[in-house]
């Protein structure tokens, strides 16, 4: 039997550190949207490497492969604005 872990993604504006709501987060094909606090979470297999992709309008896309090695694993994602001005 596989143990499950909670993968928590926290998304902020890189410049202001303000949480980014309504951000699309893809974790190995499962897609969720962050809440008003810039957070969403996935149930994933403990010990598995997960590809995380984050997209938000007006920000550069962000992606990373993370190894989920604890029962609650948090990933902080700081998005940079794609359009300056």
C-alpha positions as CSV (number, residue, x, y, z in Angstrom):
1,X,0.0,0.0,0.0
2,X,1.3,3.5,-0.9
3,X,1.5,6.2,1.7
4,X,0.1,9.5,0.7
5,X,1.6,12.9,1.4
6,X,0.2,16.4,1.2
7,X,2.0,18.6,-1.4
8,X,1.3,22.3,-0.6
9,X,2.1,24.9,-3.2
10,X,2.4,28.5,-2.0
11,X,2.5,31.2,-4.7
12,X,3.7,34.8,-4.3
13,X,4.6,37.8,-6.4
14,X,8.5,37.7,-6.4
15,X,8.7,41.5,-5.9
16,X,6.1,42.2,-3.3
17,X,5.7,38.7,-1.7
18,X,1.9,39.3,-2.0
19,X,0.0,35.9,-2.3
20,X,-1.3,35.3,-5.9
21,X,-4.8,33.9,-6.0
22,X,-6.4,32.3,-9.0
23,X,-3.1,30.8,-10.1
24,X,-3.1,27.6,-12.1
25,X,-0.9,24.8,-10.5
26,X,-0.3,21.5,-12.3
27,X,1.3,18.7,-10.3
28,X,1.9,15.7,-12.6
29,X,-1.2,16.4,-14.6
30,X,-3.6,17.2,-11.7
31,X,-4.6,20.9,-12.0
32,X,-5.9,23.1,-9.3
33,X,-6.2,26.9,-8.7
34,X,-4.9,28.7,-5.7
35,X,-7.3,30.3,-3.3
36,X,-7.2,33.9,-2.1
37,X,-4.2,33.0,0.1
38,X,-2.2,31.8,-2.9
39,X,-2.2,28.3,-1.7
40,X,-3.4,24.9,-3.0
41,X,-2.6,21.3,-2.1
42,X,-2.4,17.9,-3.7
43,X,-2.4,14.4,-2.4
44,X,0.6,12.6,-3.9
45,X,2.5,9.4,-3.2
46,X,5.1,9.8,-0.5
47,X,8.6,9.5,-1.8
48,X,7.6,10.3,-5.4
49,X,9.2,13.0,-7.6
50,X,6.5,15.4,-8.8
51,X,6.7,17.9,-11.6
52,X,5.1,21.2,-10.6
53,X,4.1,23.8,-13.1
54,X,2.7,27.2,-12.1
55,X,1.0,29.7,-14.5
56,X,-0.6,33.1,-13.8
57,X,-1.6,35.9,-16.2
58,X,1.1,38.6,-16.5
59,X,3.7,36.4,-14.8
60,X,6.5,34.2,-16.1
61,X,5.7,30.5,-15.9
62,X,7.5,28.5,-13.2
63,X,8.3,24.8,-13.0
64,X,10.3,22.5,-10.8
65,X,10.6,18.8,-10.0
66,X,10.3,18.2,-6.3
67,X,10.9,15.0,-4.2
68,X,8.0,14.6,-1.8
69,X,9.8,13.0,1.2
70,X,7.7,14.1,4.1
71,X,4.0,13.7,4.9
72,X,3.5,17.4,4.4
73,X,5.8,19.0,1.8
74,X,5.6,22.7,1.1
75,X,6.9,24.4,-2.1
76,X,7.2,28.2,-2.1
77,X,6.9,29.6,-5.6
78,X,7.8,33.3,-6.3
79,X,6.6,34.4,-9.8
80,X,8.3,37.2,-11.6
81,X,6.2,39.7,-13.7
82,X,6.4,39.1,-17.4
83,X,5.6,42.6,-18.3
84,X,7.4,45.4,-16.6
85,X,6.2,49.0,-16.5
